[in-house]
Amino acid sequence: MATEEQRENRLKLLEDHIGRSLAESEARGELQTARSYGKPLDLGDGYDETPAEWRLPFKMLKDSGFIPPEVTLMREIAALRRSLAGDAAAEDEGRQRRLRLAELEQQLALRLESLGAGGRR
């Protein structure tokens, strides 16, 4: 079994290797040809809205093809927020969207709370 010191040394070597590889790629101009060069990282739908302690488990589920219901709710909430922000819909339709948004936000809050991610006590 590796000691903590050995583990830290391996991580440091890996970080050094990654740093050298990135520096070499940058020197050769490879990084500048990437489509996302100089732009903020796109971390995917709902990343910022997902509580930190659930990001890795949700990512693992997503990578395996499973989309948790909480993520589906977050996406629907984000879509409703975008439609409300950029749409001058009829007053009645706008009211219905706002009600649906409030309903979804409450549903998400309850689901996250039941998972233990709704906040610290």
N, CA, C and O atoms as a Tinker XYZ file with bonds, in Angstrom:
   484  protein
     1  N      0.837000   -1.173000    0.000000    73     2
     2  CA     0.000000    0.000000    0.000000    64     1     3
     3  C      0.893000    1.252000    0.000000    63     2     4     5
     4  O      1.822000    1.365000    0.800000    81     3
     5  N      0.602000    2.164000   -0.889000    73     3     6
     6  CA     1.420000    3.367000   -1.044000    64     5     7
     7  C      1.161000    4.336000    0.103000    63     6     8     9
     8  O      0.035000    4.492000    0.576000    81     7
     9  N      2.225000    4.968000    0.524000    73     7    10
    10  CA     2.081000    5.960000    1.579000    64     9    11
    11  C      1.555000    7.255000    0.967000    63    10    12    13
    12  O      1.565000    7.437000   -0.250000    81    11
    13  N      1.109000    8.120000    1.815000    73    11    14
    14  CA     0.594000    9.418000    1.366000    64    13    15
    15  C      1.674000   10.204000    0.637000    63    14    16    17
    16  O      1.397000   10.884000   -0.351000    81    15
    17  N      2.892000   10.112000    1.123000    73    15    18
    18  CA     4.007000   10.824000    0.491000    64    17    19
    19  C      4.261000   10.307000   -0.930000    63    18    20    21
    20  O      4.495000   11.094000   -1.847000    81    19
    21  N      4.214000    8.988000   -1.106000    73    19    22
    22  CA     4.393000    8.407000   -2.444000    64    21    23
    23  C      3.282000    8.866000   -3.386000    63    22    24    25
    24  O      3.528000    9.181000   -4.550000    81    23
    25  N      2.081000    8.896000   -2.873000    73    23    26
    26  CA     0.937000    9.339000   -3.679000    64    25    27
    27  C      1.118000   10.798000   -4.118000    63    26    28    29
    28  O      0.892000   11.138000   -5.279000    81    27
    29  N      1.522000   11.638000   -3.189000    73    27    30
    30  CA     1.748000   13.050000   -3.502000    64    29    31
    31  C      2.864000   13.213000   -4.532000    63    30    32    33
    32  O      2.765000   14.057000   -5.423000    81    31
    33  N      3.915000   12.421000   -4.418000    73    31    34
    34  CA     5.014000   12.476000   -5.394000    64    33    35
    35  C      4.533000   12.075000   -6.785000    63    34    36    37
    36  O      4.901000   12.704000   -7.776000    81    35
    37  N      3.703000   11.020000   -6.861000    73    35    38
    38  CA     3.165000   10.596000   -8.164000    64    37    39
    39  C      2.289000   11.690000   -8.776000    63    38    40    41
    40  O      2.372000   11.968000   -9.973000    81    39
    41  N      1.454000   12.303000   -7.945000    73    39    42
    42  CA     0.605000   13.386000   -8.442000    64    41    43
    43  C      1.447000   14.568000   -8.921000    63    42    44    45
    44  O      1.138000   15.180000   -9.943000    81    43
    45  N      2.501000   14.885000   -8.187000    73    43    46
    46  CA     3.374000   15.998000   -8.583000    64    45    47
    47  C      4.037000   15.683000   -9.919000    63    46    48    49
    48  O      4.111000   16.552000  -10.788000    81    47
    49  N      4.521000   14.453000  -10.097000    73    47    50
    50  CA     5.130000   14.057000  -11.372000    64    49    51
    51  C      4.120000   14.154000  -12.514000    63    50    52    53
    52  O      4.451000   14.610000  -13.608000    81    51
    53  N      2.903000   13.727000  -12.256000    73    51    54
    54  CA     1.858000   13.799000  -13.277000    64    53    55
    55  C      1.544000   15.253000  -13.623000    63    54    56    57
    56  O      1.414000   15.599000  -14.797000    81    55
    57  N      1.424000   16.101000  -12.606000    73    55    58
    58  CA     1.166000   17.522000  -12.848000    64    57    59
    59  C      2.305000   18.152000  -13.645000    63    58    60    61
    60  O      2.066000   18.951000  -14.550000    81    59
    61  N      3.538000   17.791000  -13.308000    73    59    62
    62  CA     4.695000   18.315000  -14.041000    64    61    63
    63  C      4.650000   17.873000  -15.500000    63    62    64    65
    64  O      4.918000   18.667000  -16.402000    81    63
    65  N      4.315000   16.616000  -15.727000    73    63    66
    66  CA     4.228000   16.091000  -17.094000    64    65    67
    67  C      3.140000   16.823000  -17.879000    63    66    68    69
    68  O      3.356000   17.213000  -19.026000    81    67
    69  N      1.988000   17.007000  -17.271000    73    67    70
    70  CA     0.885000   17.713000  -17.934000    64    69    71
    71  C      1.300000   19.143000  -18.248000    63    70    72    73
    72  O      1.041000   19.639000  -19.345000    81    71
    73  N      1.942000   19.809000  -17.293000    73    71    74
    74  CA     2.398000   21.178000  -17.504000    64    73    75
    75  C      3.390000   21.286000  -18.647000    63    74    76    77
    76  O      3.296000   22.191000  -19.476000    81    75
    77  N      4.352000   20.352000  -18.690000    73    75    78
    78  CA     5.339000   20.358000  -19.786000    64    77    79
    79  C      4.657000   20.117000  -21.131000    63    78    80    81
    80  O      4.968000   20.789000  -22.114000    81    79
    81  N      3.738000   19.169000  -21.177000    73    79    82
    82  CA     3.041000   18.868000  -22.434000    64    81    83
    83  C      2.246000   20.072000  -22.926000    63    82    84    85
    84  O      2.245000   20.373000  -24.120000    81    83
    85  N      1.574000   20.755000  -22.017000    73    83    86
    86  CA     0.818000   21.953000  -22.409000    64    85    87
    87  C      1.744000   23.061000  -22.892000    63    86    88    89
    88  O      1.443000   23.737000  -23.876000    81    87
    89  N      2.866000   23.250000  -22.209000    73    87    90
    90  CA     3.827000   24.284000  -22.619000    64    89    91
    91  C      4.388000   23.973000  -24.005000    63    90    92    93
    92  O      4.546000   24.874000  -24.828000    81    91
    93  N      4.687000   22.706000  -24.263000    73    91    94
    94  CA     5.201000   22.325000  -25.583000    64    93    95
    95  C      4.141000   22.543000  -26.661000    63    94    96    97
    96  O      4.450000   23.048000  -27.740000    81    95
    97  N      2.915000   22.173000  -26.380000    73    95    98
    98  CA     1.826000   22.362000  -27.352000    64    97    99
    99  C      1.605000   23.842000  -27.642000    63    98   100   101
   100  O      1.366000   24.234000  -28.784000    81    99
   101  N      1.688000   24.654000  -26.597000    73    99   102
   102  CA     1.514000   26.090000  -26.786000    64   101   103
   103  C      2.643000   26.665000  -27.628000    63   102   104   105
   104  O      2.407000   27.500000  -28.502000    81   103
   105  N      3.871000   26.220000  -27.368000    73   103   106
   106  CA     5.030000   26.709000  -28.124000    64   105   107
   107  C      4.923000   26.339000  -29.607000    63   106   108   109
   108  O      5.368000   27.095000  -30.470000    81   107
   109  N      4.341000   25.195000  -29.895000    73   107   110
   110  CA     4.165000   24.774000  -31.286000    64   109   111
   111  C      2.936000   25.404000  -31.937000    63   110   112   113
   112  O      2.721000   25.234000  -33.137000    81   111
   113  N      2.128000   26.129000  -31.163000    73   111   114
   114  CA     0.941000   26.773000  -31.711000    64   113   115
   115  C     -0.263000   25.860000  -31.830000    63   114   116   117
   116  O     -1.257000   26.226000  -32.457000    81   115
   117  N     -0.190000   24.682000  -31.240000    73   115   118
   118  CA    -1.291000   23.726000  -31.342000    64   117   119
   119  C     -2.531000   24.178000  -30.582000    63   118   120   121
   120  O     -3.653000   23.919000  -31.017000    81   119
   121  N     -2.339000   24.844000  -29.460000    73   119   122
   122  CA    -3.489000   25.246000  -28.652000    64   121   123
   123  C     -4.320000   26.325000  -29.335000    63   122   124   125
   124  O     -5.541000   26.355000  -29.185000    81   123
   125  N     -3.667000   27.210000  -30.084000    73   123   126
   126  CA    -4.375000   28.311000  -30.730000    64   125   127
   127  C     -5.305000   27.833000  -31.830000    63   126   128   129
   128  O     -6.212000   28.568000  -32.222000    81   127
   129  N     -5.110000   26.634000  -32.336000    73   127   130
   130  CA    -5.965000   26.133000  -33.414000    64   129   131
   131  C     -7.251000   25.504000  -32.895000    63   130   132   133
   132  O     -8.144000   25.180000  -33.679000    81   131
   133  N     -7.351000   25.334000  -31.608000    73   131   134
   134  CA    -8.570000   24.752000  -31.035000    64   133   135
   135  C     -9.725000   25.739000  -31.170000    63   134   136   137
   136  O     -9.539000   26.946000  -31.011000    81   135
   137  N    -10.917000   25.222000  -31.465000    73   135   138
   138  CA   -12.096000   26.094000  -31.636000    64   137   139
   139  C    -12.389000   26.908000  -30.389000    63   138   140   141
   140  O    -12.856000   28.044000  -30.480000    81   139
   141  N    -12.120000   26.339000  -29.236000    73   139   142
   142  CA   -12.474000   27.009000  -27.986000    64   141   143
   143  C    -11.341000   27.852000  -27.408000    63   142   144   145
   144  O    -11.465000   28.365000  -26.296000    81   143
   145  N    -10.238000   28.004000  -28.145000    73   143   146
   146  CA    -9.087000   28.742000  -27.627000    64   145   147
   147  C     -9.494000   30.175000  -27.270000    63   146   148   149
   148  O    -10.103000   30.875000  -28.079000    81   147
   149  N     -9.158000   30.596000  -26.070000    73   147   150
   150  CA    -9.433000   31.960000  -25.616000    64   149   151
   151  C    -10.867000   32.196000  -25.183000    63   150   152   153
   152  O    -11.238000   33.323000  -24.855000    81   151
   153  N    -11.679000   31.147000  -25.177000    73   151   154
   154  CA   -13.083000   31.278000  -24.778000    64   153   155
   155  C    -13.285000   30.548000  -23.451000    63   154   156   157
   156  O    -12.526000   29.641000  -23.107000    81   155
   157  N    -14.314000   30.953000  -22.714000    73   155   158
   158  CA   -14.596000   30.242000  -21.455000    64   157   159
   159  C    -14.950000   28.783000  -21.738000    63   158   160   161
   160  O    -15.509000   28.456000  -22.785000    81   159
   161  N    -14.620000   27.929000  -20.799000    73   159   162
   162  CA   -14.954000   26.518000  -20.945000    64   161   163
   163  C    -16.461000   26.327000  -20.919000    63   162   164   165
   164  O    -17.161000   26.933000  -20.107000    81   163
   165  N    -16.951000   25.484000  -21.808000    73   163   166
   166  CA   -18.357000   25.107000  -21.790000    64   165   167
   167  C    -18.459000   23.837000  -20.960000    63   166   168   169
   168  O    -18.106000   22.754000  -21.425000    81   167
   169  N    -18.937000   23.970000  -19.746000    73   167   170
   170  CA   -18.981000   22.835000  -18.840000    64   169   171
   171  C    -20.277000   22.043000  -18.952000    63   170   172   173
   172  O    -20.492000   21.090000  -18.203000    81   171
   173  N    -21.129000   22.431000  -19.873000    73   171   174
   174  CA   -22.347000   21.659000  -20.103000    64   173   175
   175  C    -23.552000   22.234000  -19.393000    63   174   176   177
   176  O    -23.445000   23.108000  -18.533000    81   175
   177  N    -24.672000   21.727000  -19.773000    73   175   178
   178  CA   -25.940000   22.191000  -19.202000    64   177   179
   179  C    -26.034000   21.885000  -17.717000    63   178   180   181
   180  O    -25.798000   20.757000  -17.285000    81   179
   181  N    -26.374000   22.885000  -16.960000    73   179   182
   182  CA   -26.674000   22.695000  -15.553000    64   181   183
   183  C    -25.485000   22.556000  -14.626000    63   182   184   185
   184  O    -25.674000   22.329000  -13.431000    81   183
   185  N    -24.276000   22.681000  -15.124000    73   183   186
   186  CA   -23.104000   22.472000  -14.267000    64   185   187
   187  C    -23.101000   23.435000  -13.084000    63   186   188   189
   188  O    -22.964000   23.008000  -11.938000    81   187
   189  N    -23.250000   24.718000  -13.354000    73   187   190
   190  CA   -23.197000   25.699000  -12.271000    64   189   191
   191  C    -24.364000   25.556000  -11.302000    63   190   192   193
   192  O    -24.237000   25.876000  -10.121000    81   191
   193  N    -25.502000   25.075000  -11.802000    73   191   194
   194  CA   -26.681000   24.921000  -10.957000    64   193   195
   195  C    -26.610000   23.658000  -10.108000    63   194   196   197
   196  O    -27.357000   23.522000   -9.139000    81   195
   197  N    -25.722000   22.734000  -10.457000    73   195   198
   198  CA   -25.612000   21.476000   -9.727000    64   197   199
   199  C    -24.764000   21.689000   -8.480000    63   198   200   201
   200  O    -23.668000   22.244000   -8.566000    81   199
   201  N    -25.258000   21.255000   -7.321000    73   199   202
   202  CA   -24.453000   21.384000   -6.100000    64   201   203
   203  C    -23.109000   20.674000   -6.275000    63   202   204   205
   204  O    -23.036000   19.607000   -6.885000    81   203
   205  N    -22.069000   21.265000   -5.746000    73   203   206
   206  CA   -20.705000   20.762000   -5.959000    64   205   207
   207  C    -20.554000   19.286000   -5.606000    63   206   208   209
   208  O    -19.858000   18.548000   -6.303000    81   207
   209  N    -21.202000   18.854000   -4.529000    73   207   210
   210  CA   -21.023000   17.463000   -4.100000    64   209   211
   211  C    -21.721000   16.462000   -5.024000    63   210   212   213
   212  O    -21.500000   15.257000   -4.907000    81   211
   213  N    -22.561000   16.951000   -5.940000    73   211   214
   214  CA   -23.272000   16.068000   -6.877000    64   213   215
   215  C    -22.728000   16.145000   -8.291000    63   214   216   217
   216  O    -23.174000   15.389000   -9.155000    81   215
   217  N    -21.782000   17.030000   -8.555000    73   215   218
   218  CA   -21.283000   17.198000   -9.925000    64   217   219
   219  C    -20.606000   15.942000  -10.458000    63   218   220   221
   220  O    -20.909000   15.507000  -11.569000    81   219
   221  N    -19.702000   15.355000   -9.690000    73   219   222
   222  CA   -18.994000   14.166000  -10.162000    64   221   223
   223  C    -19.946000   12.973000  -10.332000    63   222   224   225
   224  O    -19.916000   12.326000  -11.379000    81   223
   225  N    -20.786000   12.663000   -9.340000    73   223   226
   226  CA   -21.714000   11.545000   -9.563000    64   225   227
   227  C    -22.622000   11.769000  -10.774000    63   226   228   229
   228  O    -22.861000   10.839000  -11.544000    81   227
   229  N    -23.125000   12.982000  -10.949000    73   227   230
   230  CA   -23.989000   13.251000  -12.101000    64   229   231
   231  C    -23.210000   13.118000  -13.400000    63   230   232   233
   232  O    -23.743000   12.617000  -14.390000    81   231
   233  N    -21.952000   13.560000  -13.412000    73   231   234
   234  CA   -21.143000   13.429000  -14.622000    64   233   235
   235  C    -20.910000   11.967000  -14.964000    63   234   236   237
   236  O    -20.967000   11.578000  -16.131000    81   235
   237  N    -20.650000   11.164000  -13.952000    73   235   238
   238  CA   -20.447000    9.731000  -14.187000    64   237   239
   239  C    -21.716000    9.096000  -14.765000    63   238   240   241
   240  O    -21.646000    8.278000  -15.683000    81   239
   241  N    -22.855000    9.473000  -14.229000    73   239   242
   242  CA   -24.117000    8.948000  -14.758000    64   241   243
   243  C    -24.338000    9.417000  -16.196000    63   242   244   245
   244  O    -24.776000    8.645000  -17.048000    81   243
   245  N    -24.035000   10.675000  -16.454000    73   243   246
   246  CA   -24.201000   11.216000  -17.809000    64   245   247
   247  C    -23.295000   10.489000  -18.790000    63   246   248   249
   248  O    -23.723000   10.130000  -19.887000    81   247
   249  N    -22.038000   10.272000  -18.397000    73   247   250
   250  CA   -21.091000    9.576000  -19.270000    64   249   251
   251  C    -21.543000    8.153000  -19.579000    63   250   252   253
   252  O    -21.199000    7.598000  -20.622000    81   251
   253  N    -22.313000    7.567000  -18.666000    73   251   254
   254  CA   -22.807000    6.214000  -18.899000    64   253   255
   255  C    -24.126000    6.214000  -19.673000    63   254   256   257
   256  O    -24.682000    5.157000  -19.972000    81   255
   257  N    -24.623000    7.426000  -19.995000    73   255   258
   258  CA   -25.838000    7.525000  -20.789000    64   257   259
   259  C    -27.100000    7.767000  -19.981000    63   258   260   261
   260  O    -28.182000    7.890000  -20.554000    81   259
   261  N    -26.984000    7.837000  -18.669000    73   259   262
   262  CA   -28.144000    8.064000  -17.801000    64   261   263
   263  C    -28.224000    9.541000  -17.445000    63   262   264   265
   264  O    -27.234000   10.145000  -17.032000    81   263
   265  N    -29.393000   10.109000  -17.604000    73   263   266
   266  CA   -29.582000   11.513000  -17.229000    64   265   267
   267  C    -30.506000   11.541000  -16.021000    63   266   268   269
   268  O    -31.679000   11.181000  -16.121000    81   267
   269  N    -29.973000   11.973000  -14.866000    73   267   270
   270  CA   -30.795000   12.020000  -13.651000    64   269   271
   271  C    -31.968000   12.975000  -13.825000    63   270   272   273
   272  O    -31.858000   13.973000  -14.536000    81   271
   273  N    -33.084000   12.676000  -13.182000    73   271   274
   274  CA   -34.253000   13.557000  -13.298000    64   273   275
   275  C    -33.958000   14.985000  -12.850000    63   274   276   277
   276  O    -34.552000   15.933000  -13.365000    81   275
   277  N    -33.045000   15.142000  -11.892000    73   275   278
   278  CA   -32.696000   16.489000  -11.427000    64   277   279
   279  C    -32.053000   17.302000  -12.548000    63   278   280   281
   280  O    -32.299000   18.503000  -12.665000    81   279
   281  N    -31.243000   16.662000  -13.358000    73   279   282
   282  CA   -30.601000   17.358000  -14.476000    64   281   283
   283  C    -31.651000   17.736000  -15.518000    63   282   284   285
   284  O    -31.602000   18.828000  -16.085000    81   283
   285  N    -32.584000   16.850000  -15.765000    73   283   286
   286  CA   -33.673000   17.157000  -16.698000    64   285   287
   287  C    -34.450000   18.370000  -16.204000    63   286   288   289
   288  O    -34.796000   19.251000  -16.992000    81   287
   289  N    -34.727000   18.419000  -14.897000    73   287   290
   290  CA   -35.418000   19.580000  -14.324000    64   289   291
   291  C    -34.588000   20.848000  -14.495000    63   290   292   293
   292  O    -35.121000   21.896000  -14.858000    81   291
   293  N    -33.280000   20.755000  -14.233000    73   291   294
   294  CA   -32.412000   21.930000  -14.368000    64   293   295
   295  C    -32.417000   22.448000  -15.802000    63   294   296   297
   296  O    -32.434000   23.657000  -16.034000    81   295
   297  N    -32.403000   21.535000  -16.752000    73   295   298
   298  CA   -32.426000   21.947000  -18.160000    64   297   299
   299  C    -33.742000   22.623000  -18.510000    63   298   300   301
   300  O    -33.760000   23.637000  -19.209000    81   299
   301  N    -34.836000   22.064000  -18.027000    73   299   302
   302  CA   -36.145000   22.659000  -18.314000    64   301   303
   303  C    -36.248000   24.044000  -17.673000    63   302   304   305
   304  O    -36.785000   24.971000  -18.279000    81   303
   305  N    -35.735000   24.183000  -16.449000    73   303   306
   306  CA   -35.739000   25.481000  -15.770000    64   305   307
   307  C    -34.916000   26.492000  -16.559000    63   306   308   309
   308  O    -35.348000   27.628000  -16.755000    81   307
   309  N    -33.732000   26.083000  -17.012000    73   307   310
   310  CA   -32.876000   26.988000  -17.787000    64   309   311
   311  C    -33.561000   27.412000  -19.085000    63   310   312   313
   312  O    -33.486000   28.577000  -19.475000    81   311
   313  N    -34.223000   26.477000  -19.750000    73   311   314
   314  CA   -34.919000   26.810000  -20.996000    64   313   315
   315  C    -36.066000   27.786000  -20.741000    63   314   316   317
   316  O    -36.278000   28.717000  -21.519000    81   315
   317  N    -36.801000   27.575000  -19.658000    73   315   318
   318  CA   -37.885000   28.499000  -19.326000    64   317   319
   319  C    -37.348000   29.885000  -18.997000    63   318   320   321
   320  O    -37.920000   30.893000  -19.410000    81   319
   321  N    -36.248000   29.930000  -18.254000    73   319   322
   322  CA   -35.652000   31.232000  -17.925000    64   321   323
   323  C    -35.221000   31.971000  -19.191000    63   322   324   325
   324  O    -35.433000   33.177000  -19.318000    81   323
   325  N    -34.614000   31.239000  -20.125000    73   323   326
   326  CA   -34.204000   31.872000  -21.389000    64   325   327
   327  C    -35.421000   32.376000  -22.154000    63   326   328   329
   328  O    -35.396000   33.478000  -22.701000    81   327
   329  N    -36.467000   31.594000  -22.198000    73   327   330
   330  CA   -37.648000   32.008000  -22.962000    64   329   331
   331  C    -38.318000   33.214000  -22.315000    63   330   332   333
   332  O    -38.855000   34.074000  -23.013000    81   331
   333  N    -38.292000   33.284000  -20.990000    73   331   334
   334  CA   -38.880000   34.436000  -20.306000    64   333   335
   335  C    -38.029000   35.689000  -20.499000    63   334   336   337
   336  O    -38.560000   36.792000  -20.629000    81   335
   337  N    -36.722000   35.518000  -20.517000    73   335   338
   338  CA   -35.821000   36.664000  -20.642000    64   337   339
   339  C    -35.846000   37.269000  -22.039000    63   338   340   341
   340  O    -35.747000   38.487000  -22.186000    81   339
   341  N    -35.976000   36.445000  -23.053000    73   339   342
   342  CA   -35.871000   36.952000  -24.412000    64   341   343
   343  C    -37.168000   36.960000  -25.184000    63   342   344   345
   344  O    -37.156000   37.074000  -26.410000    81   343
   345  N    -38.281000   36.841000  -24.498000    73   343   346
   346  CA   -39.545000   36.715000  -25.204000    64   345   347
   347  C    -40.573000   37.674000  -24.622000    63   346   348   349
   348  O    -40.810000   37.691000  -23.414000    81   347
   349  N    -41.163000   38.449000  -25.472000    73   347   350
   350  CA   -42.239000   39.344000  -25.051000    64   349   351
   351  C    -43.567000   38.663000  -25.356000    63   350   352   353
   352  O    -44.388000   39.187000  -26.109000    81   351
   353  N    -43.769000   37.476000  -24.759000    73   351   354
   354  CA   -44.976000   36.698000  -25.011000    64   353   355
   355  C    -46.187000   37.419000  -24.447000    63   354   356   357
   356  O    -46.061000   38.348000  -23.648000    81   355
   357  N    -47.331000   36.988000  -24.865000    73   355   358
   358  CA   -48.578000   37.543000  -24.344000    64   357   359
   359  C    -48.569000   37.421000  -22.824000    63   358   360   361
   360  O    -47.968000   36.501000  -22.269000    81   359
   361  N    -49.238000   38.351000  -22.164000    73   359   362
   362  CA   -49.220000   38.402000  -20.708000    64   361   363
   363  C    -49.668000   37.086000  -20.083000    63   362   364   365
   364  O    -49.058000   36.621000  -19.121000    81   363
   365  N    -50.713000   36.489000  -20.612000    73   363   366
   366  CA   -51.236000   35.247000  -20.064000    64   365   367
   367  C    -50.230000   34.108000  -20.233000    63   366   368   369
   368  O    -50.008000   33.315000  -19.318000    81   367
   369  N    -49.629000   34.043000  -21.414000    73   367   370
   370  CA   -48.633000   32.995000  -21.670000    64   369   371
   371  C    -47.410000   33.192000  -20.776000    63   370   372   373
   372  O    -46.861000   32.225000  -20.249000    81   371
   373  N    -46.988000   34.439000  -20.606000    73   371   374
   374  CA   -45.848000   34.736000  -19.749000    64   373   375
   375  C    -46.131000   34.345000  -18.306000    63   374   376   377
   376  O    -45.252000   33.819000  -17.625000    81   375
   377  N    -47.342000   34.595000  -17.835000    73   375   378
   378  CA   -47.729000   34.221000  -16.475000    64   377   379
   379  C    -47.689000   32.703000  -16.312000    63   378   380   381
   380  O    -47.234000   32.198000  -15.286000    81   379
   381  N    -48.160000   31.985000  -17.315000    73   379   382
   382  CA   -48.135000   30.520000  -17.263000    64   381   383
   383  C    -46.698000   29.999000  -17.215000    63   382   384   385
   384  O    -46.399000   29.052000  -16.487000    81   383
   385  N    -45.823000   30.617000  -17.986000    73   383   386
   386  CA   -44.412000   30.204000  -17.971000    64   385   387
   387  C    -43.778000   30.465000  -16.616000    63   386   388   389
   388  O    -43.029000   29.631000  -16.107000    81   387
   389  N    -44.075000   31.632000  -16.024000    73   387   390
   390  CA   -43.510000   31.955000  -14.714000    64   389   391
   391  C    -44.018000   30.986000  -13.650000    63   390   392   393
   392  O    -43.261000   30.569000  -12.773000    81   391
   393  N    -45.296000   30.630000  -13.727000    73   391   394
   394  CA   -45.840000   29.652000  -12.786000    64   393   395
   395  C    -45.176000   28.290000  -12.963000    63   394   396   397
   396  O    -44.836000   27.622000  -11.986000    81   395
   397  N    -44.997000   27.887000  -14.212000    73   395   398
   398  CA   -44.333000   26.606000  -14.488000    64   397   399
   399  C    -42.894000   26.640000  -13.984000    63   398   400   401
   400  O    -42.402000   25.655000  -13.434000    81   399
   401  N    -42.216000   27.776000  -14.173000    73   399   402
   402  CA   -40.848000   27.926000  -13.698000    64   401   403
   403  C    -40.795000   27.786000  -12.172000    63   402   404   405
   404  O    -39.942000   27.072000  -11.645000    81   403
   405  N    -41.693000   28.459000  -11.469000    73   403   406
   406  CA   -41.728000   28.374000  -10.007000    64   405   407
   407  C    -42.006000   26.944000   -9.556000    63   406   408   409
   408  O    -41.419000   26.468000   -8.584000    81   407
   409  N    -42.898000   26.265000  -10.261000    73   407   410
   410  CA   -43.225000   24.878000   -9.931000    64   409   411
   411  C    -42.003000   23.974000  -10.103000    63   410   412   413
   412  O    -41.708000   23.145000   -9.242000    81   411
   413  N    -41.301000   24.140000  -11.214000    73   411   414
   414  CA   -40.117000   23.320000  -11.471000    64   413   415
   415  C    -39.007000   23.600000  -10.465000    63   414   416   417
   416  O    -38.344000   22.676000   -9.993000    81   415
   417  N    -38.806000   24.876000  -10.136000    73   415   418
   418  CA   -37.774000   25.232000   -9.162000    64   417   419
   419  C    -38.090000   24.619000   -7.797000    63   418   420   421
   420  O    -37.189000   24.138000   -7.110000    81   419
   421  N    -39.358000   24.635000   -7.405000    73   419   422
   422  CA   -39.755000   24.028000   -6.133000    64   421   423
   423  C    -39.552000   22.516000   -6.174000    63   422   424   425
   424  O    -39.068000   21.923000   -5.209000    81   423
   425  N    -39.919000   21.900000   -7.283000    73   423   426
   426  CA   -39.748000   20.460000   -7.438000    64   425   427
   427  C    -38.267000   20.087000   -7.352000    63   426   428   429
   428  O    -37.904000   19.116000   -6.689000    81   427
   429  N    -37.424000   20.854000   -8.018000    73   427   430
   430  CA   -35.988000   20.601000   -7.978000    64   429   431
   431  C    -35.450000   20.774000   -6.556000    63   430   432   433
   432  O    -34.677000   19.943000   -6.078000    81   431
   433  N    -35.853000   21.839000   -5.891000    73   431   434
   434  CA   -35.388000   22.081000   -4.523000    64   433   435
   435  C    -35.764000   20.926000   -3.601000    63   434   436   437
   436  O    -34.960000   20.502000   -2.770000    81   435
   437  N    -36.980000   20.422000   -3.746000    73   435   438
   438  CA   -37.413000   19.300000   -2.914000    64   437   439
   439  C    -36.624000   18.033000   -3.219000    63   438   440   441
   440  O    -36.262000   17.288000   -2.308000    81   439
   441  N    -36.357000   17.787000   -4.508000    73   439   442
   442  CA   -35.579000   16.597000   -4.891000    64   441   443
   443  C    -34.164000   16.691000   -4.336000    63   442   444   445
   444  O    -33.642000   15.726000   -3.777000    81   443
   445  N    -33.548000   17.860000   -4.494000    73   443   446
   446  CA   -32.178000   18.034000   -4.004000    64   445   447
   447  C    -32.125000   17.936000   -2.485000    63   446   448   449
   448  O    -31.188000   17.363000   -1.929000    81   447
   449  N    -33.124000   18.490000   -1.818000    73   447   450
   450  CA   -33.160000   18.402000   -0.361000    64   449   451
   451  C    -33.295000   16.943000    0.082000    63   450   452   453
   452  O    -32.661000   16.519000    1.048000    81   451
   453  N    -34.115000   16.194000   -0.623000    73   451   454
   454  CA   -34.279000   14.785000   -0.263000    64   453   455
   455  C    -32.999000   13.985000   -0.495000    63   454   456   457
   456  O    -32.784000   12.948000    0.133000    81   455
   457  N    -32.150000   14.474000   -1.402000    73   455   458
   458  CA   -30.864000   13.819000   -1.658000    64   457   459
   459  C    -29.785000   14.289000   -0.690000    63   458   460   461
   460  O    -28.670000   13.766000   -0.695000    81   459
   461  N    -30.115000   15.275000    0.142000    73   459   462
   462  CA   -29.131000   15.799000    1.075000    64   461   463
   463  C    -28.268000   16.879000    0.481000    63   462   464   465
   464  O    -27.239000   17.223000    1.062000    81   463
   465  N    -28.650000   17.435000   -0.671000    73   463   466
   466  CA   -27.838000   18.443000   -1.340000    64   465   467
   467  C    -28.514000   19.801000   -1.315000    63   466   468   469
   468  O    -28.085000   20.716000   -2.017000    81   467
   469  N    -29.548000   19.945000   -0.529000    73   467   470
   470  CA   -30.304000   21.190000   -0.534000    64   469   471
   471  C    -29.740000   22.261000    0.346000    63   470   472   473
   472  O    -30.364000   23.311000    0.495000    81   471
   473  N    -28.619000   22.056000    0.923000    73   471   474
   474  CA   -28.008000   23.048000    1.788000    64   473   475
   475  C    -27.516000   22.416000    3.067000    63   474   476   477
   476  O    -27.929000   21.311000    3.421000    81   475
   477  N    -26.657000   23.094000    3.744000    73   475   478
   478  CA   -26.071000   22.592000    4.999000    64   477   479
   479  C    -26.926000   23.031000    6.168000    63   478   480   481
   480  O    -27.473000   24.133000    6.182000    81   479
   481  N    -27.028000   22.175000    7.116000    73   479   482
   482  CA   -27.777000   22.521000    8.329000    64   481   483
   483  C    -26.818000   22.701000    9.473000    63   482   484
   484  O    -27.240000   22.996000   10.591000    81   483
